[in-house]
Amino acid sequence: MSVFSLVNPDPILKALNLVGEELRDRRMLGEIMVCSGHVFLLRYGWNDDGNPIEQVDISFDGKNGPIRQACDRVGQVVWLPDGWVERLLPRVCRDGTPQSGDFPTGMYPSWERPGLRVLAAPPRLLIAMVFLATMRPMPDTTVEDLEGAFRIAADAGIRTGKGLRKLVMPYIQRRTDEDSDLRKVVEHKLSAFEMGLDRFSLGPPLKFRPKCLADVAELIRGNPDWFHYAMWQFQEAFYLEPSRDTQQTMLDPAPAPLELGWNDAWIGAIGEHLAQRWSLRVPRWTQEEPFMGNGIPDFWSAEPIARDIEIVETPPAFRRRLLFTSAEPLMSAKFPNHMKPRMPYWI
């Protein structure tokens, strides 16, 4: 006997209809997405003034959101157990695997008068919607609440910010082309995604933690998307190392070139820059041709005014390779506070 057959769908159907009615009365479209045993509550809003709708707000519902509150109230009315959304919907959705004609996928209370949408979502849709929802403030949602989304992403092979970018950019490309502030938010959220993956040990499956830049090159060989993750782990180890002699040994071994111009140039620049910033000896390998860039300027930002600032602020090791970044391109939470640069262009 299947798990599906053990769940009575009648009270669930009644509850979903009642939740849909309540949300519709509040002029709101809620969504319950089920994927790989996890449930996510999202809500959508827009201003309808009779003109073409330019932008839709996508946000998490949160622990105290209207969808969650409606589900809890309705669950009590129809005698469903506490937490019925998380406990029962994955079971009646066959654990989030779409099946033809599956209950409860659909619109509630009706297709003509929707207030609630329920679907068994494929991972790539779920991940994109969760990312878009995180673009708005989430006062009652923590990174722990999103652990399921991180695990779904990792299972789908999305273990880096670069991999996530490829997935989500088609959803926001039109808007980011016009909105420089939005681009900054996107970059911040991509970085937060990588930190979340690391928090739950879901980042790229590195064979070992890099102890030197040569290790970084070896770990990402054949997997260039892992560059930022592997380099971030190396930088954290470098910043936390109290011994200058040990820091020097973390820079000295010569990496085997990856024959990927951007990655090799960044490895060379980082080796040279860290030696200069920590008053160490600059390794000879950093001056070799494979690690000097391809002669084509590369900017972090596509915005003209930001590029002007990068041209001024970028430190020597990066400037000479035409890698234009910021006054401290290797900043992280572990970067020593007393060494943080103070530039006149910073606000």
C-alpha positions, -999 to 999 in steps of 0.1 A, spaced: 0 0 0 14 34 -10 18 63 15 -5 83 -8 -34 59 -2 -30 63 36 -38 100 35 -74 111 32 -74 138 6 -109 152 14 -100 174 44 -68 186 26 -89 196 -4 -113 214 18 -85 232 36 -68 243 4 -101 257 -9 -106 277 23 -71 290 23 -75 300 -13 -108 319 -5 -92 338 23 -61 348 3 -83 359 -26 -104 380 -3 -71 397 7 -62 403 -30 -32 380 -27 -19 350 -46 -2 325 -24 18 295 -36 28 262 -19 57 245 -37 66 209 -28 99 196 -39 119 166 -26 99 163 6 103 200 14 75 226 14 80 263 6 53 290 10 56 320 -13 34 350 -21 31 372 -51 18 408 -52 15 436 -78 -1 469 -83 -30 466 -108 -40 502 -118 -52 492 -152 -18 498 -168 5 470 -179 20 453 -149 58 461 -149 69 442 -117 57 415 -94 68 412 -58 79 377 -49 85 370 -12 87 343 14 56 339 35 76 334 67 66 319 100 40 346 107 30 353 71 -6 354 59 -4 321 40 10 303 71 -16 319 94 -44 310 70 -32 274 68 -29 271 106 -64 285 111 -80 264 84 -62 233 96 -79 236 130 -113 241 114 -112 209 93 -94 189 120 -60 185 103 -29 179 124 -6 208 133 19 214 106 -3 196 80 12 215 51 47 201 57 35 168 71 9 158 45 14 177 13 47 160 4 29 127 9 -1 135 -14 23 150 -39 42 117 -40 72 135 -23 72 163 -48 76 142 -80 50 154 -105 26 128 -117 -1 133 -143 -33 145 -127 -19 144 -92 -39 159 -64 -33 186 -50 -16 204 -79 -39 231 -90 -55 265 -82 -78 271 -52 -106 277 -47 -109 275 -85 -90 281 -117 -114 310 -124 -110 326 -89 -75 317 -77 -61 327 -44 -37 298 -38 -16 277 -62 -2 244 -53 24 225 -73 50 197 -71 79 218 -83 110 206 -102 142 216 -84 153 242 -110 120 261 -107 120 259 -69 156 272 -66 149 301 -89 117 311 -70 135 309 -37 163 331 -50 139 357 -63 121 356 -29 153 363 -10 157 396 -29 132 411 -5 138 415 33 129 384 53 125 396 89 110 363 101 131 339 79 166 327 88 192 308 68 181 276 88 146 280 74 162 278 39 182 246 46 159 226 24 164 249 -5 202 246 -1 200 208 -1 178 207 -31 202 230 -50 232 208 -40 213 177 -51 207 194 -84 244 200 -88 242 238 -81 270 242 -55 285 276 -64 273 311 -69 283 309 -105 261 278 -110 232 296 -94 238 327 -116 234 306 -147 200 293 -134 185 326 -122 197 352 -146 171 344 -173 144 354 -147 160 388 -139 182 397 -169 158 424 -182 156 441 -149 193 440 -140 202 455 -174 183 486 -163 189 487 -125 225 489 -112 212 487 -76 195 454 -84 227 441 -98 245 447 -65 217 429 -46 220 399 -70 258 397 -64 252 400 -26 227 372 -27 249 350 -48 277 354 -22 252 346 6 242 315 -13 278 303 -13 280 310 24 248 291 31 262 261 11 293 262 32 273 265 64 255 232 57 286 216 41 270 215 7 296 233 -14 316 217 -42 329 183 -32 365 193 -27 388 163 -21 406 183 7 408 218 21 434 238 3 465 247 22 483 266 -5 474 283 -38 488 252 -57 461 232 -39 435 256 -52 446 252 -88 446 214 -84 411 213 -67 395 233 -95 412 216 -124 384 205 -147 359 224 -125 365 261 -130 331 270 -114 346 259 -81 372 286 -82 355 311 -57 346 284 -32 381 268 -32 398 302 -31 375 314 -3 385 284 18 422 290 12 419 327 21 401 319 54 429 295 63 455 321 54 439 349 74 436 327 105 472 314 103 492 332 131 527 321 118 543 343 91 565 313 81 535 291 76 518 319 56 548 320 33 546 283 27 510 287 17 521 310 -11 554 295 -22 545 263 -40 540 270 -77 506 260 -91 504 242 -123 487 266 -148 451 258 -156 455 273 -191 424 293 -183 435 330 -186 411 345 -160 416 319 -133 454 318 -138 456 356 -137 436 357 -105 457 330 -88 489 350 -97 474 383 -85 462 367 -52 496 352 -46 514 385 -52 488 406 -34 488 385 -2 526 386 -1 526 423 -4 497 429 21 513 406 48 549 418 41 560 384 29 583 374 0 565 376 -33 568 341 -49 587 340 -81 561 319 -99 535 348 -96 557 367 -121 557 340 -148 537 346 -180 509 321 -174 499 340 -143 501 375 -157 467 377 -176 458 380 -212 461 417 -216 424 423 -218 409 446 -191 384 428 -168 361 447 -145 340 434 -116 312 458 -125 295 466 -158 284 501 -145 305 530 -159 308 549 -126 318 518 -107 344 510 -133 359 545 -128 362 538 -90 377 504 -97 404 519 -120 414 542 -91 411 517 -62 425 484 -75 457 475 -58 490 469 -77 490 431 -81 456 432 -98 461 464 -118 492 451 -135 472 421 -148 443 445 -158 420 429 -132 401 459 -119 383 452 -86 382 472 -54 406 486 -28 406 452 -11 394 425 -35 400 397 -10 377 410 18 358 384 38 344 379 73 378 365 84 399 394 70 417 410 99 398 441 109 429 462 117 441 457 81 410 468 63 418 497 39 403 531 43 398 548 9 386 583 3 361 570 -22 343 547 2 312 560 18 
